[in-house]
């Protein structure tokens, strides 16, 4: 049975071109980039070539790109680095209630160090209000961190307006763009972004590699001590194969972003329309238009998300749920709750995220098997029986 993979927001397969580019640095070109002999110089050049490719993808300068182990580390460096370097100027940070836990948990840790954090609410679509942002700004606000696009429901935030507000008030602006890079056009200068996190395995690169864009002149403190690698922002011997892979993934997505996004939007809309037509008591989560091109997120009443995932898996369809049940928690997604979705409905959520290899036949297959699965699970629900009887 062919697996229909619809969880690209969780991770993407390594593109063959990316793997081909990485292989020499896993075998013959194994030099340490800090070494002065030929093998080391070649590794160093490969890193700088990759740095240029990543910078080009987001409109940055190569020297503003710092390689990390992924989005989580980038988020930690951004928040902790800004907070500790600017604590004499202020101790107030603004973020949103629907951020990735890499942001939320870091913000909570900073609160224990004496910083104050404002968690902005969102509307029913998962959007932050610019008016709420402006009202939250204080004299001692040093950082605004709002994600570019939500990893669950796919809603794209008004990043350019947020950047404008931050710049007008002289506040450092960070965005977690892990889900957005490679899928929507990003220009850090146009959008007044000072710090941006990205991750390789979300854009057909390898796992364990990411980057943090740091606008030149941004006041920050490094998290770790050690060597002088990555201009001391991220000391330690560089992951050369991973960095090379990220660079090639950045170049690849930059080449065909518009074409791929157009295809994903067509398949996404086909999927959304089909689900809403074929299944009742279902809602689309996230903004109907202002969303990532490959994201379709639903909440089905009267069923539980984990059961839905297991039944889809039996049909060869890999997906994920907005519910946190699969991680052992009885609490539904904090994102859905922040959007005002009731607990009992949030538990029945399903995230389907598309990739470049998905086809119309894949969508037709999902639309064929999903309705009977939902009905089977609802038939076992006493709440559903009460509703229809």
C-alpha positions in Angstrom: 0.0 0.0 0.0 1.3 3.4 -1.0 1.7 5.8 1.9 0.1 9.2 1.2 2.2 11.5 3.3 0.3 14.6 4.5 2.4 15.7 7.4 4.9 18.1 5.8 4.5 20.6 8.5 6.1 18.0 10.9 9.0 17.2 8.5 9.7 16.9 4.8 11.7 14.2 3.0 15.2 15.1 2.0 15.2 16.2 -1.6 17.4 14.0 -3.9 19.4 17.1 -5.0 20.0 18.0 -1.4 21.2 14.5 -0.5 23.5 14.4 -3.5 25.0 17.7 -2.5 25.6 16.5 1.1 27.1 13.1 0.4 30.7 14.2 -0.4 30.8 15.9 3.0 29.8 12.7 4.7 32.5 10.7 3.0 35.6 12.2 1.3 35.4 15.9 2.2 35.4 15.5 5.9 37.7 18.3 6.9 37.2 20.5 9.9 36.3 24.0 8.7 38.7 25.6 11.2 41.7 23.8 9.8 44.1 25.6 7.5 44.9 22.7 5.1 43.0 22.0 1.9 40.3 19.7 3.4 39.5 22.3 6.0 39.5 25.2 3.5 37.1 23.3 1.3 34.7 22.6 4.2 34.9 26.3 5.1 34.1 27.4 1.6 31.1 25.0 1.5 29.7 26.6 4.6 30.1 30.1 3.2 28.4 29.1 0.0 25.5 27.7 2.0 25.4 30.8 4.1 25.0 32.9 0.9 22.1 30.7 -0.4 20.2 30.9 2.9 20.7 34.7 3.0 19.4 35.1 -0.5 16.2 33.2 0.3 15.2 35.8 2.9 16.8 38.9 1.5 19.6 39.1 4.1 23.3 39.5 4.0 25.4 36.3 4.3 27.2 37.6 7.5 23.8 37.9 9.1 23.1 34.2 9.0 24.1 32.0 11.9 23.8 28.2 11.6 22.2 26.3 14.5 20.8 22.9 15.1 17.3 23.9 14.1 14.3 26.2 14.8 14.2 25.5 18.6 17.8 26.5 19.2 17.3 29.5 16.9 14.3 30.6 19.0 16.2 30.2 22.2 19.2 32.2 21.0 16.9 34.9 19.8 14.8 35.3 23.0 17.5 34.7 25.6 20.1 36.5 23.7 18.1 39.7 23.3 16.7 39.5 26.9 20.0 39.2 28.6 21.8 41.8 26.5 19.1 44.4 26.9 17.9 43.9 30.5 19.4 47.2 31.6 17.1 48.9 29.1 14.0 46.9 29.9 12.5 43.6 31.0 9.3 43.4 29.0 8.7 41.0 26.1 5.7 40.6 23.9 4.7 37.4 22.1 1.5 35.6 21.2 -0.6 32.9 22.9 -0.2 30.6 19.9 3.5 30.4 19.5 5.5 27.2 19.2 6.6 25.8 22.5 10.2 26.7 21.7 9.0 30.3 22.2 6.5 29.8 24.9 8.7 27.7 27.2 11.6 30.0 26.7 9.4 33.0 27.6 8.3 31.2 30.7 11.9 30.5 31.7 12.7 34.2 31.2 9.8 35.1 33.5 11.5 33.2 36.2 14.6 35.4 35.7 12.6 38.5 36.3 11.4 39.4 32.8 7.7 40.2 32.2 6.0 38.7 29.2 2.7 39.8 27.5 1.0 37.0 25.6 -1.2 38.6 23.0 -4.6 36.9 22.3 -5.7 36.0 18.8 -9.0 36.1 17.0 -11.0 33.1 15.8 -8.7 32.7 12.8 -5.6 32.8 14.9 -4.6 36.3 13.9 -2.9 38.8 16.2 -4.4 42.3 16.4 -2.1 45.2 15.6 -4.2 47.3 17.9 -3.6 44.8 20.7 0.1 44.8 20.0 0.4 48.6 20.1 -1.6 48.7 23.3 0.8 46.2 24.9 3.9 48.2 24.2 5.6 49.8 27.2 8.6 52.0 27.8 10.5 49.0 28.9 9.5 46.7 26.0 12.7 45.3 24.5 11.5 42.4 22.2 8.5 41.4 20.1 8.4 37.8 19.0 5.5 36.8 16.7 5.6 33.7 14.5 5.3 34.2 10.7 2.8 31.4 10.2 1.3 29.0 12.7 2.5 25.5 12.7 -0.9 24.0 13.4 -3.6 26.0 11.6 -1.4 27.7 9.0 -2.6 31.2 9.6 -0.1 33.8 8.3 0.4 36.8 10.6 0.5 40.5 9.5 4.3 40.4 9.7 4.9 43.6 7.8 2.6 45.6 10.0 4.1 44.1 13.1 7.6 44.9 11.9 6.5 48.5 11.2 5.2 48.9 14.7 8.3 47.4 16.2 10.6 49.7 14.2 8.6 52.8 15.0 9.0 52.1 18.7 12.7 51.0 18.5 11.9 47.4 19.6 13.7 44.4 18.4 11.4 42.1 16.3 11.9 38.4 16.1 9.8 36.0 14.0 9.7 32.2 14.1 9.4 31.6 10.4 10.1 27.8 10.5 6.8 27.0 8.7 6.9 29.9 6.3 10.5 29.9 4.8 10.4 28.4 1.4 6.6 28.6 1.1 5.9 32.3 1.1 8.2 35.2 -0.1 10.2 36.6 2.8 12.2 39.8 2.8 13.7 40.7 6.2 14.4 44.3 5.2 10.9 45.0 3.6 9.3 43.5 6.8 11.6 45.2 9.3 12.5 41.8 10.8 15.6 41.9 13.1 15.7 38.2 13.9 14.3 35.2 12.1 14.4 31.5 12.9 14.3 28.7 10.2 14.8 25.0 10.1 16.2 22.7 7.4 13.9 19.7 7.6 10.8 21.8 6.9 12.0 22.7 3.4 13.3 19.4 2.1 16.7 19.7 3.9 18.1 17.4 6.6 17.1 17.3 10.2 19.4 18.8 12.9 20.2 22.0 11.1 18.7 25.4 11.1 19.7 29.0 11.0 19.0 32.3 12.8 19.1 35.6 10.9 20.5 38.4 13.1 20.3 41.8 11.6 23.7 43.5 11.9 23.8 45.8 14.9 21.2 43.9 16.9 22.2 43.9 20.5 22.4 40.2 21.7 24.3 38.0 24.0 25.4 34.4 23.0 24.0 31.5 24.9 27.1 29.4 25.0 30.8 29.9 25.4 33.4 27.9 23.5 35.1 28.4 20.2 34.9 31.2 17.7 32.7 29.4 15.2 29.7 31.3 13.7 31.2 34.5 15.0 30.9 33.1 18.6 27.1 33.1 18.3 27.0 29.3 18.1 30.4 27.9 19.1 31.3 24.3 18.3 32.6 22.4 15.2 30.1 23.0 12.4 27.8 20.4 11.0 29.2 20.7 7.5 27.0 18.1 5.8 23.9 19.6 7.4 24.8 23.2 6.5 25.5 22.2 2.9 22.1 20.4 2.8 20.3 23.5 4.2 22.0 25.7 1.7 21.0 23.5 -1.2 17.4 23.2 0.1 17.3 27.0 0.4 18.5 27.4 -3.2 16.0 24.7 -4.4 13.0 26.2 -2.7 14.0 29.7 -4.0 14.0 28.5 -7.5 10.5 27.0 -7.6 8.7 28.6 -4.7 6.0 30.3 -6.7 5.2 27.3 -8.8 5.2 24.9 -5.9 3.0 27.3 -3.8 0.5 27.5 -6.6 0.3 23.7 -6.9 -0.1 23.4 -3.1 -2.9 26.0 -3.0 -4.8 24.1 -5.7 -4.6 20.8 -3.9 -5.3 22.4 -0.5 -8.4 24.1 -1.8 -9.5 20.9 -3.4 -9.1 19.1 -0.1 -10.8 21.8 2.0 -13.8 22.0 -0.4 -14.1 18.3 -0.5 -14.1 17.8 3.2 -16.6 20.6 3.9 -18.9 19.2 1.2 -18.8 15.6 2.2 -18.7 15.8 6.0 -21.1 17.6 8.3 -20.3 19.0 11.8 -16.8 20.0 10.7 -15.1 23.4 10.8 -12.0 24.7 9.0 -9.5 26.1 11.5 -7.3 29.0 10.7 -7.8 31.9 8.3 -9.7 30.9 5.1 -7.3 32.8 2.8 -4.4 34.1 4.8 -2.9 30.7 5.4 0.1 28.6 4.3 -0.4 27.2 0.8 -0.2 23.5 1.9 -2.1 23.7 5.2 -5.6 22.3 5.8 -6.7 22.0 9.4 -10.1 20.7 10.5 -12.1 20.1 13.7 -14.6 17.3 13.6 -17.3 17.2 16.2 -18.1 14.1 18.3 -14.8 12.3 17.6 -11.3 12.2 19.0 -8.3 13.1 16.9 -6.0 10.2 17.9 -8.6 7.6 16.7 -8.9 9.5 13.5 -5.2 9.4 12.9 -5.0 5.7 13.6 -7.8 4.9 11.2 -6.2 7.0 8.5 -2.9 5.3 9.1 -4.6 1.9 8.5 -5.6 3.3 5.1 -2.0 4.4 4.3 -2.5 8.1 5.1 0.0 9.8 7.4 -1.4 12.9 9.1 -1.4 14.7 12.4 -3.8 16.1 14.9 -4.1 19.5 16.5 -4.8 17.5 19.7 -1.9 16.9 22.1 -3.4 13.5 23.0 -0.7 11.7 21.0 2.0 13.1 23.2 0.3 11.7 26.3 -1.6 14.9 27.4 -5.3 15.0 27.9 -5.3 18.7 27.0 -6.1 19.8 23.5 -3.9 22.2 21.5 -3.1 25.5 23.1 -3.5 27.1 19.7 -7.0 25.9 19.2 -8.1 26.9 22.7 -6.6 30.3 22.2 -8.7 30.7 19.1 -11.8 30.0 21.2 -12.5 26.5 20.0 -14.2 24.4 22.8 -12.2 21.6 24.4 -14.5 18.9 23.1 -14.2 20.1 19.5 -10.5 20.8 19.7 -9.9 17.2 20.6 -11.3 16.1 17.2 -8.8 18.1 15.1 -6.9 16.9 12.0 -4.0 18.6 10.3 -3.3 17.7 6.7 -0.2 19.4 5.3 0.8 19.0 1.7 4.1 18.7 -0.1 5.4 18.9 -3.6 5.1 15.2 -4.3 1.3 15.1 -3.4 -1.1 14.7 -6.3 -4.8 15.1 -7.1 -5.1 11.3 -6.8 -3.8 11.6 -3.2 -6.5 14.1 -2.4 -9.2 12.0 -4.1 -8.1 9.1 -2.0 -8.3 11.1 1.2 -11.8 12.3 0.3 -12.8 8.7 -0.4 -11.7 7.2 2.9 -12.1 10.1 5.4 -15.9 10.5 5.4 -16.6 6.8 6.3 -13.9 6.9 9.0 -15.5 9.9 10.6 -18.9 8.3 10.4 -17.7 5.1 11.9 -16.1 6.9 14.8 -19.2 9.0 15.3 -21.4 6.0 15.4 -19.5 4.9 18.5 -20.1 8.3 20.2 -23.1 8.6 22.5 -22.9 12.4 22.1 -23.3 12.0 18.3 -26.2 9.6 18.7 -28.0 12.1 21.0 -27.4 14.8 18.5 -28.9 13.0 15.5 -31.7 11.3 17.4 
